[in-house]
Amino acid sequence: MNKILALVLTLMVGTSVQAQNPIIHDQFTADPTARVFNNRIYLFPSHDIISPVEPERKWFCMADYHVFSSDNLVDWMDHGMILSQENVPWGKPDGYSMWAPDCVEKNGKYYLYFPDAPKEGRGFMVGVAIADKPEGPYVPQATPIKGAMGIDPCVLQTSKGEAYLVWSGMGLRMAKLSDDMLSLVGESVRLDESFPKGFKEGPFAFERDGRYYLTFPWVQDKTETLAYAMSDNPMGPYEFKGLIMEQSPVGCWTNHHSIVEFKGQWYLFYHHNDYSPRFDKNRSVRIDKLTFNADGTILPVTPTLRGVGNTPANAHIQIDRYSSLCPVGAWIDFLDSTNTFKGWYVSLSRPGTWVTYDRVDFTSPVTKFIVRVRTKGCRLSITGDKDTPIATIEMPAGDGWRELTFPCSDNNISGIQSLRLTNLSGDAALDWISFQ
């Protein structure tokens, strides 16, 4: 899928975007930590960029953090940059080492934990920045946390009111946090010595029904899977249980994640190199549902393009983020290989090819159907659940991408519908559809 993005675009503060997978469309986001504050979900990812100081640098490059939020997992608000490497008193201002962060709340204050390269010495340290609101502004502390040398900090807050810092540094390590959340109590312990061999990083720990979960990326073969272990005690010992997600089928070397319950459903936030298929150091956040067995073990998650949430029928429905696709004669590709943030299209190249997209919300009556299409002429049918006909349209031949409007056959369609678009004759490349 062609060339990497040549220019990194930045979301304007306060921008709202509708999302399937990946959920953020205007910048690279990785290592997502999701937290629920005030009945709203906040996302604290790292921010991949193409290196501005070494154009040919083939490694991770991150200079700042943004925070995003949503109340429905579909519409995401970018609250802007909350911390830059230039603002960390103890950090290297041109280190581009602002890797995976976490954020938790205690007594009305929000504590952002982040790794950074120190001004003196090598490696990484873990710092803290504090805010009065989850969207900031965040004020970094003058010094890093003593004894926390490594990357990918995560905070486990227990139902007993205790807090523990977990990070990756010479293994997966944990130590209890002080009441002020700014220092460690006692020595750290290593959690993964009994686990299967292979590189491990990016720990995320949480509590559910009195059991503690330690989850982490693990290189089982060539690229990272997501794996987990369980314990009856926050500091272990933890028993390795297995995989949450298999390694990438297309060779994206890293994965990194968080697991959160929101409105009664558990979700896995993770990343993939959707917008940068030829350079896997520029990643993008995805979401899929996660479920547990009766004994508390986790069912493996299959990554999807469709993602989660219901898409309003009057939105631009990005059907290239499909639920299922005809296995022969249909495919997706970038609209513009020089600016992959413009997204994808789906090609239905011959009669009989189809694409489906589920969970479309027809809250209000609709009378017309709009499609952004490129075609030499095509007859297309759109059906809902139980093959209910919505529209059958004749799209004339034309040059380039066009928006065409057609009447709906059924003006009474309602509720949550799974849509199927089927090519009846000709060929068509479809960007998005919408109902009005």
N, C-alpha and C positions, 0 to 999 in steps of 0.2 A: 504494500500500500504506500508506495512512493516515498517522497522526501520528507525529512523532518521539518518542523516549523522553523522558519527563518527569523521570526520576530515574536517575542513574547508579549502578549497583550495583557493588560491589567484591568480587572473589574473596577468600575467607578464605585466609590463609597455609596452604599444604599441601593445598589442595583439588585433587582430581583430577577431570577431566571427560573424557568420551568425545566424540570430535569427528569430524564430517564438515566440509564447508566451510559457514560459517567455523569455524575450529578452537577458538576461545575463545568461550564462550557467555555469560559473565557481566559482561563489561566491553568497552569499545571498545579495539581494538588496531590499530596501523597501522605502516607503515614497517618491516616485520619483517626483522631480521638474524638468520639462523640460523647457528649454529656447532656443530661436533662436538667435544666435550671428553669424554675418558674413555669412549668408545664410547656416549655419550648425546648427543642433540641438544638444544641450548639455544637458546631463542628470546628475542631482545632486541628488542621492539617499542617504539614510542612509545605513549603512553596518552592517547587522545583523551577529553576530557570536555566537557560543556556548561559554558560559562563561568559560574563562581560569582560573578564580579564585574560582569559585564555580561550579564544574562539574554538580551538581544536581540543580543548580539555574533555576527555571522555570519562567524566566522573560526576558524582552528585554535587550540585551547586545550589545553595539555599541561603538567602540573605535576610529574610524577614518572615513574619507570620501574619496571616489574615485570620479572621474568625467569621464564620457563616452561621446562619440560624434559619430554622423552619418550624412551622407548627403542623405541617402535613407531610413532610419528607419529599414533597414534589417541588414546591416553590422555595428557593433558597435565597436569602438576603446576605450579600457581602457587606459586612460592617467596616471593611477597610483594614489597613495595616494596623496591627496592635503592638508590634515590637520589631525593631530592626537591629541588625548586628552593630550598627554604629552607635546604638543607645545602651549597649551592655557595658558597664564600667570596667569589668574584668575581662571582657571578651576581645578577641582579635577583630578589629573593625573591618578588615577585608579578608576574613577567613572563609566566608561563604559556607559556614558549618552549622547553621541553625537547623538541625535535624529534628526528628520526631518529638513533638511536645505533648503535654497533658495539662488539664486544668480541672481543679476541684474547688468546691465552695466550703467555707467554714465560718460560722458566726457572721454571715453577711459579707465576707471578703472572698475574693476569687484569687486563687493562687495558680499561676501559670508556671509549670516546670518545663525547662527546656535545656538541651545540650548546646554547648558552644566550644570552640577552640579558645583556650586562654591566651592572653597576650604573651605570657612567658611559659616556656616548656612545650611539651607535645601532648597529643591526645585530646581528650574531651573532658570537660567538667559539666556539672549540672547546676543550673541557676534557677532562681525564682523571681517572678515579677508579680506584683499585687495590684488589684483593681477593686473598685467598688461595684462594678457591673461586669457581667460576663463579656460584653463587647468592648470593655476597656474604658478609658485609657489605662494601660499597665505600666507600673513603675518598677524597673528592675532593681534588685538588691545590689549593694556595693560589692559583695563577694559571693562566690559560688558556695554550694553546700560542701562542707569539709567531709571528706571520706566517700563522696559519691563521684567516682572517676569512671566515666563511660558515657553511653548514649541511651536514647530512647527511654526517658524516665516515665514511670506510670505510678499513680497513687492509688492504693487500695484502701478505701474507707469502709470499715466494718460496721455491722449493726450494733456493736458494743461501743462505738464512738472512737475507736482507735484508727490511726492512719499509718500506713507503711509505704515507703518508697521502694519501688522495684526498678531496676535498670539493667542494662547490658554492659558488663565490664569484666573481662576474664570470667565469662560465664554469666548466667542469669542470677542477679544478686538482689537481696532484700534487707532492709533495715527499718526499724520503727522510727517514725517521725516524732519530733517534739511537739508539745501542745501548740507552739506558735507556728508550726509547719515549716520552719526555716532551718532546722538542723536535725541530725541523726542522733538517736539514743542507742548507745552501745555499738558493737561491731556488726557489720553486715554478715549475712550467711549466704552461701551458694545454694541454689535451689535445684539445679539440673544435673548434678553429678551422676545420678542413677539413670538418667534418661538415655535413649538410644544415641549413638554417636552421630555427629553431623553438626555443622555450624548452626548456632541459634542466636537470635537477637530479638529486638522489638517486643519485650514482654508486655502483656496487658492482663491485669488481675482483677477479678471481681468476685462478689459473694452472691449466692443464690440459694435460698432455702437452707441456710446454715452450712452450706458447703462452699469451699473456696476453689476458684478456678485460676490456674496459671496458663495463659495461652501465649503462643509465640510463633514466629516464622522459624522454620526448620528446613535445612537443606538435606533432604532425604536422599536425593539423587543428584540432579544437576542444578535445579532451581528451587526456590523456596516454596514449601508447602506451608499451611497453617496447622499447628498441632496444639495439643492441650494436655494438662495434667490436673488432678484433683486432690484435695486434702481436707481434713477436718479442722486444720489449724492454719491460720494465715501465713505463718512462717514455715509451714511444712512439718514433716516431709510430704512431698507431692508424688503421687503415683501417675506415671505416664499412661494416657488413655488411648491416644490415636490422633487421627487427622480431622480437622474441621474443613479444610479445603485442599484439594490436590494441587500439584504444581501446575504452572501455566502451560497449556498445550502449545503456545506459540513462543515460548522461551523468554518471557519477561522474568528476569532473574530474581527480583525482589517481590515480596508481598508484605504488607504491614496493615494492622487492623485494630479495631476495637469492637466490643460487644456491649449492647445497651438495650434495656427494656424501655419502650415508649408506647404509652397508651395501650398497655396489655399485650404487646407483641415484642419479641426479641428480634434484634437486627444485627447483622454483621456488616460493619463498614470496613472496606479494604481498598486496595488500589490495583491498577493495571495500566499498561502503557497504550491505552486506546488512541490517544491523539499523537503518539510518537512511536509508531510501530518499529522504526528502525533504530531507535535510541531509547533503551529501556531505563535510562536515568531521568526521564521526564514522564511522570506518572499522573494518573487521574483517579479521583475517588469514586468508588461504586458502593451500592448498598444492595443487600439481599436479605430475605428473611432467614432467621435461624430458629430451630426448634430443638427441644430436649426430649429424651426418652424418659420413661417413668422413673428410672433409677438415677436420673440426673445427668447421664452422659449425653453428649451432643451429637445430633444427627449431622452427617457431612452436608455441606452447602455446595450446590452446583452454581457457579457464577452465571448470571444472565445479562443480556443486553437490556431487557425490559425493565429490570429493577423493581421498585416497589411503588405503592401509592396509586391512586386513581387519577387519570388524566381527564381534565374537563374537555367535553366535546368541542367547545369553541376555542380551545387552544390550538397551537400548531402541533399536531400530533406527529411526532417524529417516528414514522413507521419503520425506518431503518433500524430502530431499537426494538426489533420485533420480538414477539413471543415465540413464533415459529416461522420457518421459511421453507418454501418448496425446495427439496434437495437437488433438483436438476433444473437448470435454466434460469435460476434466480440468484442474485448476489448483491452485496453492498460494496460501495467504494466511496472515497472522499469526493466531496463536491469540488474541492480545490486542494491539490496536493501541496501547494506552497503556503497555505493557511488552513491547517487541518481543523482549527477551531470553528470553521464554517460548517463542519459536520459531514454527514454522509447522505447518500441517496440509496434507494433500493431499485434494482433493475429487474423487471419482469419481461424477459426478453422474447417470450413466445407464448402462444395460446396454451392455457392450462397451468401456467405458473401462478403462484399465489404467495401472499404474505399475511400473517395474522398479528393482531395487536390487541391484547386483552385489557380489561378494566378501564374502559372509557365511560365517563360519567355524563349521561344525558339528563341533567337536572332540569333543563328548560326545553320547551319544544323547539325543533329545528325544521327549517323549510328548504335550506340549500346546502350544497356541498362544494367546498373549494379545494382544489388540488394544485400544488406547484409541480409541474410536470415538464418533461422533455420527451417528445414523441414524434414519430413519423406517421402517426395515426394508430389509434388503439380503441377498442371497446372494452370497458372495465365494469365489473360488477362489485358492489359493496353490500355485504350482508352482515347481520348481527347475530345474536344468539339464536340457536335452532334454525339457522339459515334464513332468518327473517330478512326479506329484501329491503334495502335502504335506498339504493340508487343503482341504475344501470346507465352508463354514460358513454357517449361517442366523443372521443377526443380527436380533433382534426390535426393533421400534420402541421408542423411549424418549426421555426428555427429557435434554438436555445431554450432556456428555461422560461416558462410562462405560468401565470396563475389563471386558472379557468374555473368558472362557477357554473354549477348545474343544480336543477331542482332535485329534492329528495323524493323518492317514491312513497315513503312512509313518513308522514309528518307526526305520527303518534309514538315514535320510538322513545323509550324512557328507561330510566334505571341504569345499572352498570352493565355494559355490553362488551362482548368480545367481537372485534371486527375482523372480517376477512375480505381482502381485495384480491380479485381473480382476473387475470388477463383472459378475455374471451376471444380477442383477435388482435393482430398487430403486435406492437412492442411499446413499452413505456418505461421511463426512468422517473421515479417518484421521490420528491424531496420530503414534503409534508402534506397532510390533509387537515381540514378543519370543517366543522359544522356551524352554521349560523342560523 
